[in-house]
Amino acid sequence: MTDLGDLDVLGEIVGGGRYEDLLPHTIMLDLFGVSCRCLGLRRLIEVKRAAGRPRDLEAMAELEVLLEEREKKAEGQANRSE
């Protein structure tokens, strides 16, 4: 637990593999002034699906909505630039 909430730090993710396996699927985020490497949204959904735990499946539904919204926004921007 941190002052800002829960923080999961894992050496290996069930359904995702080791850090080295996941590294190509990460993005860098600035979180409160600290650079953190995090799984990209698409890969995070895949890992949660593979883990299959109830809390992962619950979170996965929200993440899929976020991914759809992001893809629609990107598609709309691509259409405007044509």
CYANA upper distance limits for C-alpha pairs under 8 A (distance plus 0.5 A):
  1 MET  CA      5 GLY  CA      6.15
  1 MET  CA      6 ASP  CA      5.02
  1 MET  CA      7 LEU  CA      6.59
  2 THR  CA      6 ASP  CA      6.46
  2 THR  CA      7 LEU  CA      7.29
 11 GLY  CA     18 ARG  CA      7.19
 11 GLY  CA     19 TYR  CA      6.92
 12 GLU  CA     16 GLY  CA      7.98
 12 GLU  CA     17 GLY  CA      6.23
 12 GLU  CA     18 ARG  CA      5.17
 12 GLU  CA     19 TYR  CA      6.71
 13 ILE  CA     17 GLY  CA      5.96
 13 ILE  CA     18 ARG  CA      7.10
 13 ILE  CA     47 VAL  CA      8.16
 14 VAL  CA     47 VAL  CA      7.88
 14 VAL  CA     50 ALA  CA      7.85
 14 VAL  CA     51 ALA  CA      6.03
 15 GLY  CA     47 VAL  CA      5.78
 15 GLY  CA     48 LYS  CA      7.93
 15 GLY  CA     49 ARG  CA      8.46
 15 GLY  CA     50 ALA  CA      5.24
 15 GLY  CA     51 ALA  CA      5.71
 16 GLY  CA     21 ASP  CA      8.05
 16 GLY  CA     22 LEU  CA      7.25
 16 GLY  CA     47 VAL  CA      5.72
 16 GLY  CA     50 ALA  CA      8.10
 17 GLY  CA     21 ASP  CA      6.40
 17 GLY  CA     22 LEU  CA      7.28
 18 ARG  CA     22 LEU  CA      6.98
 19 TYR  CA     23 LEU  CA      6.45
 20 GLU  CA     24 PRO  CA      8.42
 22 LEU  CA     26 THR  CA      7.35
 22 LEU  CA     39 LEU  CA      7.92
 23 LEU  CA     39 LEU  CA      8.43
 25 HIS  CA     39 LEU  CA      6.37
 25 HIS  CA     40 GLY  CA      6.40
 25 HIS  CA     43 ARG  CA      7.01
 26 THR  CA     37 ARG  CA      6.62
 26 THR  CA     38 CYS  CA      5.71
 26 THR  CA     39 LEU  CA      4.74
 26 THR  CA     40 GLY  CA      5.65
 27 ILE  CA     37 ARG  CA      6.13
 27 ILE  CA     38 CYS  CA      5.97
 27 ILE  CA     39 LEU  CA      6.69
 27 ILE  CA     40 GLY  CA      6.33
 28 MET  CA     35 SER  CA      6.98
 28 MET  CA     36 CYS  CA      6.09
 28 MET  CA     37 ARG  CA      5.05
 28 MET  CA     38 CYS  CA      6.78
 29 LEU  CA     35 SER  CA      6.11
 29 LEU  CA     36 CYS  CA      5.76
 29 LEU  CA     37 ARG  CA      6.78
 29 LEU  CA     38 CYS  CA      7.50
 30 ASP  CA     34 VAL  CA      5.92
 30 ASP  CA     35 SER  CA      5.02
 30 ASP  CA     36 CYS  CA      6.76
 31 LEU  CA     35 SER  CA      6.67
 31 LEU  CA     36 CYS  CA      7.26
 39 LEU  CA     43 ARG  CA      6.81
 39 LEU  CA     44 LEU  CA      6.16
 40 GLY  CA     44 LEU  CA      6.52
 41 LEU  CA     45 ILE  CA      6.78
 41 LEU  CA     63 LEU  CA      7.67
 41 LEU  CA     67 LEU  CA      7.28
 42 ARG  CA     46 GLU  CA      6.99
 42 ARG  CA     67 LEU  CA      7.63
 43 ARG  CA     47 VAL  CA      6.65
 44 LEU  CA     48 LYS  CA      6.66
 45 ILE  CA     49 ARG  CA      6.62
 45 ILE  CA     60 MET  CA      6.26
 45 ILE  CA     63 LEU  CA      7.15
 45 ILE  CA     64 GLU  CA      7.57
 46 GLU  CA     50 ALA  CA      6.74
 47 VAL  CA     51 ALA  CA      6.65
 48 LYS  CA     52 GLY  CA      6.77
 48 LYS  CA     53 ARG  CA      8.19
 48 LYS  CA     56 ASP  CA      5.62
 48 LYS  CA     57 LEU  CA      7.00
 48 LYS  CA     60 MET  CA      6.94
 49 ARG  CA     56 ASP  CA      7.60
 49 ARG  CA     57 LEU  CA      6.89
 49 ARG  CA     60 MET  CA      7.65
 51 ALA  CA     56 ASP  CA      7.59
 52 GLY  CA     56 ASP  CA      6.82
 52 GLY  CA     57 LEU  CA      6.60
 53 ARG  CA     57 LEU  CA      6.68
 54 PRO  CA     58 GLU  CA      6.63
 55 ARG  CA     59 ALA  CA      6.71
 56 ASP  CA     60 MET  CA      6.43
 57 LEU  CA     61 ALA  CA      7.18
 58 GLU  CA     62 GLU  CA      7.87
 59 ALA  CA     63 LEU  CA      6.81
 60 MET  CA     64 GLU  CA      6.55
 61 ALA  CA     65 VAL  CA      7.04
 62 GLU  CA     66 LEU  CA      6.89
 63 LEU  CA     67 LEU  CA      6.66
 64 GLU  CA     68 GLU  CA      6.68
 65 VAL  CA     69 GLU  CA      6.72
 66 LEU  CA     70 ARG  CA      6.61
 67 LEU  CA     71 GLU  CA      6.61
 68 GLU  CA     72 LYS  CA      6.63
 69 GLU  CA     73 LYS  CA      6.63
 70 ARG  CA     74 ALA  CA      6.67
 71 GLU  CA     75 GLU  CA      6.52
 72 LYS  CA     76 GLY  CA      6.59
 73 LYS  CA     77 GLN  CA      6.75
 74 ALA  CA     78 ALA  CA      6.66
 75 GLU  CA     79 ASN  CA      6.70
 76 GLY  CA     80 ARG  CA      6.80
 77 GLN  CA     81 SER  CA      6.87
 78 ALA  CA     82 GLU  CA      7.10
